[in-house]
Amino acid sequence: MMISYIIETKSKGHEHFSGTIPSIFQIQEWIEEAWDSGINSQARLETGGIKGTRKYIGTPEVCEKCLLNRHLIQNLTKDR
């Protein structure tokens, strides 16, 4: 729901979604990438990982994606 809101209202960062809502598999991948980057990596230990599972994706996990995007965007803009 949060991503659909960001896309529809054209909120900051909406362009990263290319106008489409990501699949559950994409969101799982992003969360795992955030954990790989050290963002709330304790959650991986607590859940045993979520990629390819039917485990619930809650607000903390989605926030990890937001933090990962922020980190990536900051690093990309530093190179310019």
MOPAC internal coordinates of N, CA, C and O (Angstrom, degrees):
PM7 1SCF
backbone

  N    0.0000 0     0.00 0     0.00 0    0    0    0
  C    1.4464 1     0.00 0     0.00 0    1    0    0
  C    1.5268 1   110.96 1     0.00 0    2    1    0
  O    1.2310 1   120.53 1   141.62 1    3    2    1
  N    1.3128 1   116.59 1   -38.38 1    3    2    1
  C    1.4516 1   119.61 1  -178.82 1    5    3    2
  C    1.5278 1   110.58 1   -63.76 1    6    5    3
  O    1.2310 1   120.17 1   138.04 1    7    6    5
  N    1.3268 1   117.27 1   -41.96 1    7    6    5
  C    1.4654 1   120.41 1  -178.73 1    9    7    6
  C    1.5222 1   110.67 1   -67.50 1   10    9    7
  O    1.2310 1   120.00 1   139.65 1   11   10    9
  N    1.3210 1   117.61 1   -40.35 1   11   10    9
  C    1.4607 1   119.07 1   178.88 1   13   11   10
  C    1.5223 1   110.64 1   -64.09 1   14   13   11
  O    1.2310 1   120.01 1   144.77 1   15   14   13
  N    1.3222 1   117.58 1   -35.23 1   15   14   13
  C    1.4659 1   121.18 1   176.41 1   17   15   14
  C    1.5315 1   110.27 1   -64.95 1   18   17   15
  O    1.2310 1   120.56 1   133.78 1   19   18   17
  N    1.3277 1   116.53 1   -46.22 1   19   18   17
  C    1.4686 1   121.13 1  -179.97 1   21   19   18
  C    1.5242 1   110.33 1   -58.81 1   22   21   19
  O    1.2310 1   120.61 1   136.63 1   23   22   21
  N    1.3396 1   116.45 1   -43.37 1   23   22   21
  C    1.4657 1   120.94 1  -179.13 1   25   23   22
  C    1.5235 1   110.87 1   -66.16 1   26   25   23
  O    1.2310 1   120.35 1   130.05 1   27   26   25
  N    1.3276 1   116.94 1   -49.95 1   27   26   25
  C    1.4643 1   121.08 1  -174.55 1   29   27   26
  C    1.5165 1   112.98 1   -66.96 1   30   29   27
  O    1.2310 1   119.86 1   144.70 1   31   30   29
  N    1.3252 1   117.88 1   -35.30 1   31   30   29
  C    1.4618 1   120.55 1  -178.42 1   33   31   30
  C    1.5232 1   112.09 1   -91.08 1   34   33   31
  O    1.2310 1   121.32 1   179.41 1   35   34   33
  N    1.3358 1   115.09 1    -0.59 1   35   34   33
  C    1.4658 1   121.02 1  -178.54 1   37   35   34
  C    1.5278 1   111.13 1    54.11 1   38   37   35
  O    1.2310 1   121.54 1  -138.89 1   39   38   37
  N    1.3401 1   114.66 1    41.11 1   39   38   37
  C    1.4589 1   120.92 1   177.76 1   41   39   38
  C    1.5220 1   109.96 1   -67.97 1   42   41   39
  O    1.2310 1   121.03 1   -13.92 1   43   42   41
  N    1.3209 1   115.63 1   166.08 1   43   42   41
  C    1.4566 1   121.38 1  -179.70 1   45   43   42
  C    1.5301 1   110.08 1   -52.49 1   46   45   43
  O    1.2310 1   120.68 1   -51.80 1   47   46   45
  N    1.3132 1   116.30 1   128.20 1   47   46   45
  C    1.4553 1   121.98 1   179.57 1   49   47   46
  C    1.5214 1   114.69 1    94.00 1   50   49   47
  O    1.2310 1   120.05 1   176.85 1   51   50   49
  N    1.3386 1   117.50 1    -3.15 1   51   50   49
  C    1.4738 1   119.90 1  -176.51 1   53   51   50
  C    1.5261 1   112.36 1   -60.63 1   54   53   51
  O    1.2310 1   120.36 1   151.00 1   55   54   53
  N    1.3261 1   116.92 1   -29.00 1   55   54   53
  C    1.4628 1   120.13 1  -177.41 1   57   55   54
  C    1.5303 1   112.93 1   -65.57 1   58   57   55
  O    1.2310 1   120.04 1   160.61 1   59   58   57
  N    1.3130 1   117.54 1   -19.39 1   59   58   57
  C    1.4627 1   120.90 1   179.81 1   61   59   58
  C    1.5281 1   112.79 1   -72.12 1   62   61   59
  O    1.2310 1   120.77 1   165.83 1   63   62   61
  N    1.3229 1   116.14 1   -14.17 1   63   62   61
  C    1.4643 1   120.38 1  -179.86 1   65   63   62
  C    1.5194 1   112.51 1   -98.30 1   66   65   63
  O    1.2310 1   119.39 1   176.35 1   67   66   65
  N    1.3166 1   118.77 1    -3.65 1   67   66   65
  C    1.4722 1   123.90 1   178.87 1   69   67   66
  C    1.5217 1   112.72 1    52.32 1   70   69   67
  O    1.2310 1   120.54 1  -147.98 1   71   70   69
  N    1.3227 1   116.56 1    32.02 1   71   70   69
  C    1.4656 1   120.74 1   176.95 1   73   71   70
  C    1.5117 1   115.08 1    75.03 1   74   73   71
  O    1.2310 1   119.45 1  -174.25 1   75   74   73
  N    1.3221 1   118.66 1     5.75 1   75   74   73
  C    1.4647 1   120.71 1  -179.89 1   77   75   74
  C    1.5206 1   111.03 1  -122.25 1   78   77   75
  O    1.2310 1   121.39 1   -34.07 1   79   78   77
  N    1.2954 1   114.94 1   145.93 1   79   78   77
  C    1.4619 1   120.77 1   177.40 1   81   79   78
  C    1.5276 1   107.78 1   -81.07 1   82   81   79
  O    1.2310 1   119.88 1   -51.49 1   83   82   81
  N    1.3341 1   117.83 1   128.51 1   83   82   81
  C    1.4601 1   120.43 1  -177.79 1   85   83   82
  C    1.5309 1   112.11 1   -68.23 1   86   85   83
  O    1.2310 1   121.34 1   -26.14 1   87   86   85
  N    1.3159 1   115.04 1   153.86 1   87   86   85
  C    1.4683 1   119.89 1   177.53 1   89   87   86
  C    1.5334 1   109.62 1   -76.08 1   90   89   87
  O    1.2310 1   121.30 1   -14.13 1   91   90   89
  N    1.3065 1   115.12 1   165.87 1   91   90   89
  C    1.4670 1   120.46 1   176.07 1   93   91   90
  C    1.5268 1   109.71 1   -58.45 1   94   93   91
  O    1.2310 1   120.37 1   140.67 1   95   94   93
  N    1.3267 1   116.90 1   -39.33 1   95   94   93
  C    1.4649 1   120.32 1   179.96 1   97   95   94
  C    1.5253 1   111.54 1   -63.14 1   98   97   95
  O    1.2310 1   120.45 1   140.78 1   99   98   97
  N    1.3447 1   116.75 1   -39.22 1   99   98   97
  C    1.4667 1   120.33 1   177.38 1  101   99   98
  C    1.5223 1   110.68 1   -65.57 1  102  101   99
  O    1.2310 1   120.53 1   136.46 1  103  102  101
  N    1.3258 1   116.59 1   -43.54 1  103  102  101
  C    1.4663 1   119.99 1   179.85 1  105  103  102
  C    1.5237 1   110.29 1   -63.48 1  106  105  103
  O    1.2310 1   120.29 1   138.86 1  107  106  105
  N    1.3323 1   117.06 1   -41.14 1  107  106  105
  C    1.4595 1   120.08 1   176.76 1  109  107  106
  C    1.5197 1   110.98 1   -60.21 1  110  109  107
  O    1.2310 1   120.50 1   137.85 1  111  110  109
  N    1.3201 1   116.65 1   -42.15 1  111  110  109
  C    1.4649 1   121.47 1   178.93 1  113  111  110
  C    1.5240 1   110.68 1   -62.11 1  114  113  111
  O    1.2310 1   120.53 1   135.33 1  115  114  113
  N    1.3346 1   116.59 1   -44.67 1  115  114  113
  C    1.4684 1   120.64 1  -179.80 1  117  115  114
  C    1.5214 1   111.48 1   -62.33 1  118  117  115
  O    1.2310 1   120.91 1   138.78 1  119  118  117
  N    1.3285 1   115.87 1   -41.22 1  119  118  117
  C    1.4673 1   119.69 1   179.61 1  121  119  118
  C    1.5231 1   109.96 1   -64.14 1  122  121  119
  O    1.2310 1   120.33 1   135.77 1  123  122  121
  N    1.3213 1   116.98 1   -44.23 1  123  122  121
  C    1.4640 1   120.47 1   178.03 1  125  123  122
  C    1.5330 1   110.71 1   -61.84 1  126  125  123
  O    1.2310 1   120.09 1   141.75 1  127  126  125
  N    1.3480 1   117.44 1   -38.25 1  127  126  125
  C    1.4633 1   121.17 1   176.77 1  129  127  126
  C    1.5303 1   110.93 1   -63.60 1  130  129  127
  O    1.2310 1   120.81 1   140.44 1  131  130  129
  N    1.3308 1   116.05 1   -39.56 1  131  130  129
  C    1.4667 1   119.56 1   177.49 1  133  131  130
  C    1.5210 1   109.92 1   -62.75 1  134  133  131
  O    1.2310 1   120.51 1   136.65 1  135  134  133
  N    1.3181 1   116.64 1   -43.35 1  135  134  133
  C    1.4685 1   119.99 1   177.77 1  137  135  134
  C    1.5187 1   110.58 1   -62.09 1  138  137  135
  O    1.2310 1   120.32 1   138.94 1  139  138  137
  N    1.3414 1   116.99 1   -41.06 1  139  138  137
  C    1.4697 1   120.86 1   178.03 1  141  139  138
  C    1.5301 1   111.11 1   -60.98 1  142  141  139
  O    1.2310 1   120.81 1   149.83 1  143  142  141
  N    1.3394 1   116.06 1   -30.17 1  143  142  141
  C    1.4634 1   121.22 1  -179.88 1  145  143  142
  C    1.5283 1   112.44 1   -84.37 1  146  145  143
  O    1.2310 1   120.68 1  -179.14 1  147  146  145
  N    1.3215 1   116.31 1     0.86 1  147  146  145
  C    1.4622 1   120.20 1   177.70 1  149  147  146
  C    1.5140 1   114.45 1    91.92 1  150  149  147
  O    1.2310 1   119.81 1  -174.20 1  151  150  149
  N    1.3233 1   117.97 1     5.80 1  151  150  149
  C    1.4617 1   121.15 1   178.75 1  153  151  150
  C    1.5211 1   108.71 1   -84.14 1  154  153  151
  O    1.2310 1   120.80 1   -66.57 1  155  154  153
  N    1.3185 1   116.07 1   113.43 1  155  154  153
  C    1.4766 1   123.03 1  -179.84 1  157  155  154
  C    1.5286 1   112.09 1    48.43 1  158  157  155
  O    1.2310 1   120.77 1  -134.36 1  159  158  157
  N    1.3306 1   116.14 1    45.64 1  159  158  157
  C    1.4671 1   120.38 1  -177.39 1  161  159  158
  C    1.5308 1   112.43 1   -63.90 1  162  161  159
  O    1.2310 1   120.09 1   161.75 1  163  162  161
  N    1.3217 1   117.44 1   -18.25 1  163  162  161
  C    1.4649 1   121.38 1   176.03 1  165  163  162
  C    1.5315 1   110.38 1   -59.83 1  166  165  163
  O    1.2310 1   120.39 1   149.03 1  167  166  165
  N    1.3233 1   116.85 1   -30.97 1  167  166  165
  C    1.4678 1   120.69 1  -178.89 1  169  167  166
  C    1.5232 1   111.50 1   -62.17 1  170  169  167
  O    1.2310 1   120.23 1   146.82 1  171  170  169
  N    1.3369 1   117.17 1   -33.18 1  171  170  169
  C    1.4682 1   119.59 1   177.42 1  173  171  170
  C    1.5280 1   109.80 1   -63.75 1  174  173  171
  O    1.2310 1   120.84 1   138.96 1  175  174  173
  N    1.3323 1   116.00 1   -41.04 1  175  174  173
  C    1.4666 1   119.46 1   178.74 1  177  175  174
  C    1.5256 1   110.54 1   -65.33 1  178  177  175
  O    1.2310 1   120.89 1   140.17 1  179  178  177
  N    1.3190 1   115.90 1   -39.83 1  179  178  177
  C    1.4702 1   120.27 1  -178.64 1  181  179  178
  C    1.5281 1   112.26 1   -69.00 1  182  181  179
  O    1.2310 1   120.36 1   143.04 1  183  182  181
  N    1.3374 1   116.93 1   -36.96 1  183  182  181
  C    1.4713 1   119.93 1  -175.75 1  185  183  182
  C    1.5216 1   113.21 1   -96.62 1  186  185  183
  O    1.2310 1   120.63 1   161.49 1  187  186  185
  N    1.3321 1   116.41 1   -18.51 1  187  186  185
  C    1.4581 1   119.19 1  -174.05 1  189  187  186
  C    1.5218 1   111.45 1    77.25 1  190  189  187
  O    1.2310 1   120.85 1  -166.09 1  191  190  189
  N    1.3359 1   115.97 1    13.91 1  191  190  189
  C    1.4674 1   120.83 1  -177.13 1  193  191  190
  C    1.5143 1   110.20 1    92.51 1  194  193  191
  O    1.2310 1   121.08 1   -23.45 1  195  194  193
  N    1.3264 1   115.54 1   156.55 1  195  194  193
  C    1.4724 1   118.75 1  -177.78 1  197  195  194
  C    1.5173 1   113.45 1  -126.82 1  198  197  195
  O    1.2310 1   120.37 1   168.31 1  199  198  197
  N    1.3193 1   116.90 1   -11.69 1  199  198  197
  C    1.4673 1   120.16 1  -175.86 1  201  199  198
  C    1.5294 1   110.64 1   -61.29 1  202  201  199
  O    1.2310 1   121.49 1   -53.67 1  203  202  201
  N    1.3336 1   114.75 1   126.33 1  203  202  201
  C    1.4590 1   120.46 1   178.18 1  205  203  202
  C    1.5188 1   114.39 1    74.29 1  206  205  203
  O    1.2310 1   120.19 1  -163.66 1  207  206  205
  N    1.3405 1   117.25 1    16.34 1  207  206  205
  C    1.4654 1   120.43 1   179.56 1  209  207  206
  C    1.5248 1   109.83 1  -113.73 1  210  209  207
  O    1.2310 1   121.06 1    -2.04 1  211  210  209
  N    1.3144 1   115.57 1   177.96 1  211  210  209
  C    1.4602 1   121.10 1   175.62 1  213  211  210
  C    1.5262 1   110.56 1  -105.30 1  214  213  211
  O    1.2310 1   120.45 1  -156.64 1  215  214  213
  N    1.3176 1   116.74 1    23.36 1  215  214  213
  C    1.4606 1   120.94 1  -179.14 1  217  215  214
  C    1.5200 1   110.50 1   -71.27 1  218  217  215
  O    1.2310 1   121.07 1   -31.62 1  219  218  217
  N    1.3143 1   115.55 1   148.38 1  219  218  217
  C    1.4598 1   123.15 1  -178.71 1  221  219  218
  C    1.5281 1   110.78 1   -65.50 1  222  221  219
  O    1.2310 1   120.58 1   -44.52 1  223  222  221
  N    1.3263 1   116.50 1   135.48 1  223  222  221
  C    1.4597 1   122.34 1   174.16 1  225  223  222
  C    1.5192 1   106.53 1  -106.03 1  226  225  223
  O    1.2310 1   120.89 1   -68.35 1  227  226  225
  N    1.3259 1   115.91 1   111.65 1  227  226  225
  C    1.4601 1   120.56 1  -176.91 1  229  227  226
  C    1.5119 1   112.75 1  -103.50 1  230  229  227
  O    1.2310 1   121.64 1     4.37 1  231  230  229
  N    1.3137 1   114.47 1  -175.63 1  231  230  229
  C    1.4605 1   121.42 1  -177.50 1  233  231  230
  C    1.5201 1   113.21 1   -57.16 1  234  233  231
  O    1.2310 1   118.59 1   136.48 1  235  234  233
  N    1.3476 1   120.30 1   -43.52 1  235  234  233
  C    1.4660 1   118.50 1  -179.69 1  237  235  234
  C    1.5287 1   112.68 1   -59.20 1  238  237  235
  O    1.2310 1   120.79 1   142.16 1  239  238  237
  N    1.3213 1   116.09 1   -37.84 1  239  238  237
  C    1.4588 1   119.54 1   179.97 1  241  239  238
  C    1.5261 1   111.74 1   -68.63 1  242  241  239
  O    1.2310 1   120.56 1   140.19 1  243  242  241
  N    1.3166 1   116.53 1   -39.81 1  243  242  241
  C    1.4617 1   119.67 1   178.26 1  245  243  242
  C    1.5251 1   109.64 1   -66.85 1  246  245  243
  O    1.2310 1   120.32 1   143.01 1  247  246  245
  N    1.3192 1   116.99 1   -36.99 1  247  246  245
  C    1.4672 1   120.32 1   177.44 1  249  247  246
  C    1.5226 1   110.60 1   -62.75 1  250  249  247
  O    1.2310 1   120.20 1   147.18 1  251  250  249
  N    1.3303 1   117.23 1   -32.82 1  251  250  249
  C    1.4634 1   120.13 1   176.24 1  253  251  250
  C    1.5202 1   109.93 1   -59.43 1  254  253  251
  O    1.2310 1   120.46 1   139.56 1  255  254  253
  N    1.3201 1   116.73 1   -40.44 1  255  254  253
  C    1.4673 1   120.70 1   177.92 1  257  255  254
  C    1.5205 1   110.17 1   -62.39 1  258  257  255
  O    1.2310 1   120.53 1   137.21 1  259  258  257
  N    1.3159 1   116.58 1   -42.79 1  259  258  257
  C    1.4621 1   120.16 1   179.37 1  261  259  258
  C    1.5165 1   110.44 1   -62.19 1  262  261  259
  O    1.2310 1   120.41 1   137.91 1  263  262  261
  N    1.3296 1   116.82 1   -42.09 1  263  262  261
  C    1.4614 1   120.35 1   178.93 1  265  263  262
  C    1.5188 1   110.86 1   -65.92 1  266  265  263
  O    1.2310 1   120.51 1   140.56 1  267  266  265
  N    1.3343 1   116.62 1   -39.44 1  267  266  265
  C    1.4625 1   119.94 1   178.83 1  269  267  266
  C    1.5287 1   109.68 1   -63.44 1  270  269  267
  O    1.2310 1   120.17 1   135.11 1  271  270  269
  N    1.3370 1   117.28 1   -44.89 1  271  270  269
  C    1.4602 1   120.40 1   178.11 1  273  271  270
  C    1.5145 1   111.15 1   -59.41 1  274  273  271
  O    1.2310 1   120.65 1   136.34 1  275  274  273
  N    1.3071 1   116.37 1   -43.66 1  275  274  273
  C    1.4663 1   120.36 1  -179.94 1  277  275  274
  C    1.5188 1   109.89 1   -60.31 1  278  277  275
  O    1.2310 1   120.88 1   135.84 1  279  278  277
  N    1.3188 1   115.92 1   -44.16 1  279  278  277
  C    1.4583 1   121.16 1   179.94 1  281  279  278
  C    1.5325 1   110.62 1   -62.84 1  282  281  279
  O    1.2310 1   120.31 1   134.24 1  283  282  281
  N    1.3214 1   117.02 1   -45.76 1  283  282  281
  C    1.4614 1   120.94 1  -179.49 1  285  283  282
  C    1.5250 1   111.52 1   -65.46 1  286  285  283
  O    1.2310 1   120.63 1   137.35 1  287  286  285
  N    1.3285 1   116.40 1   -42.65 1  287  286  285
  C    1.4605 1   120.71 1  -179.68 1  289  287  286
  C    1.5224 1   110.45 1   -63.37 1  290  289  287
  O    1.2310 1   120.41 1   137.41 1  291  290  289
  N    1.3279 1   116.81 1   -42.59 1  291  290  289
  C    1.4731 1   120.05 1   179.07 1  293  291  290
  C    1.5144 1   110.57 1   -61.94 1  294  293  291
  O    1.2310 1   120.14 1   138.13 1  295  294  293
  N    1.3312 1   117.34 1   -41.87 1  295  294  293
  C    1.4620 1   120.43 1  -179.38 1  297  295  294
  C    1.5220 1   111.53 1   -68.82 1  298  297  295
  O    1.2310 1   119.95 1   142.94 1  299  298  297
  N    1.3286 1   117.70 1   -37.06 1  299  298  297
  C    1.4632 1   120.46 1   179.21 1  301  299  298
  C    1.5226 1   111.70 1   -67.70 1  302  301  299
  O    1.2310 1   120.64 1   141.56 1  303  302  301
  N    1.3294 1   116.38 1   -38.44 1  303  302  301
  C    1.4581 1   118.51 1  -178.75 1  305  303  302
  C    1.5285 1   112.28 1   -74.40 1  306  305  303
  O    1.2310 1   119.78 1   158.26 1  307  306  305
  N    1.3151 1   118.03 1   -21.74 1  307  306  305
  C    1.4528 1   120.77 1   177.07 1  309  307  306
  C    1.5125 1   110.97 1   -68.02 1  310  309  307
  O    1.2310 1   120.52 1   149.17 1  311  310  309
  N    1.3446 1   116.62 1   -30.83 1  311  310  309
  C    1.4572 1   121.59 1  -177.73 1  313  311  310
  C    1.5186 1   112.68 1   -75.34 1  314  313  311
  O    1.2310 1   119.58 1   165.80 1  315  314  313
  N    1.3054 1   118.41 1   -14.20 1  315  314  313
  C    1.4828 1   121.60 1  -176.97 1  317  315  314
  C    1.4864 1   112.11 1   -87.72 1  318  317  315
  O    1.2310 1   120.10 1   180.00 1  319  318  317

